[in-house]
Each structure stands twice: as structure tokens, then as C-alpha cells.
Amino acid sequence: MTAETHWTAEALENVFDAQGLRLAPGRAAKIAAGLNASAGLTDPLLGALEFETDPAAYALALSRCSAK
């Protein structure tokens, strides 16, 4: 989702409905408000995670962390 994209309650209801999930009345509006409020925030750790930029690094990181 880009910063220009804004979620509406109706769009979220459609997304959840397509997955067979029903939301309580007013819940979609609260979720939309939270998503829209956080849309412009940046994650300072995201750039530091190597596996985010190189998918093969994720498998390498997992192999280093697994018990031997």
C-alpha cells in the first residue's frame, strides 16, 4: 500500500467478506482508520534486514539460527 492509497470501511468489508470473514458493525471503520494513520509511517528497521532485499539471505539467516 502506498501513502496515496486510503482504505475505506466498505473496501475492507469487501476484502474480509471475500475471505468469508464477517466483521462486527463499525469494526471496518476502525481498521481503516488505523491503516490510514499508519500508511505514512516508515519502519527504521526495514532497511537493516538483509533478507528484505535479498530473498536468498533469508534462507541463509534461517540456517544460521537453526539448532544443529
N, C-alpha and C positions, 0 to 999 in steps of 0.2 A: 504494500500500500504506500503510495506516495503522499507527500504532505498536501497535495492538491485534492486528494480523494477524501470525501467525507461520507461516513456511514450514516444511514438513516435508520430509524426504527423499522420501517417497512422492509428495507433491504435485508436487515438482519433477521427479521421474522421469516422472510423467504429463504434465506440461507439455512436457518435451523429447520424450517419446515421441509426443505428438500432432503434433509438427513433424517427426517422422521422424529424430530425433537420439538416438543411444544414448550413455549416459554410462558411464565406467569404474566398476567396483564401488567404492563408497564416495565417489564424487565428488559425488553429490547431497547427501549429509550435510554435506560440506564447504561446498558452495554455500549450503545452508540456514543453516548456522552463520554464514556471512559476511553473508547478507542479514538475518538476525535481529539480528545485532550492530549493523548499520548502520541499522536501521529507525528508531531513535530520534534519530539524528543530524540536525542541521539544517545546511543549506548557507547560509553567510553571504552568498554572492554571489547566491543565487537571487532575493532581493528587489530587488537592484540592477539586474537585467536587465530592461529595459523590454519586450522582446519576449515575456517570460514572462507579462506581464499584459495586453498588447495585441498580438494576433496581427498586426495591420497594421504595427506598429512593426518587426517582423522583416523584412518586405519593404523597408521604408524603410532599415533598417540595411544590408541587403544591397546596395541601390542605391548607398548612400554608399561602400561598400567596394569595389565592382566597378571594374575598370580602365576608363578612358574613352578 
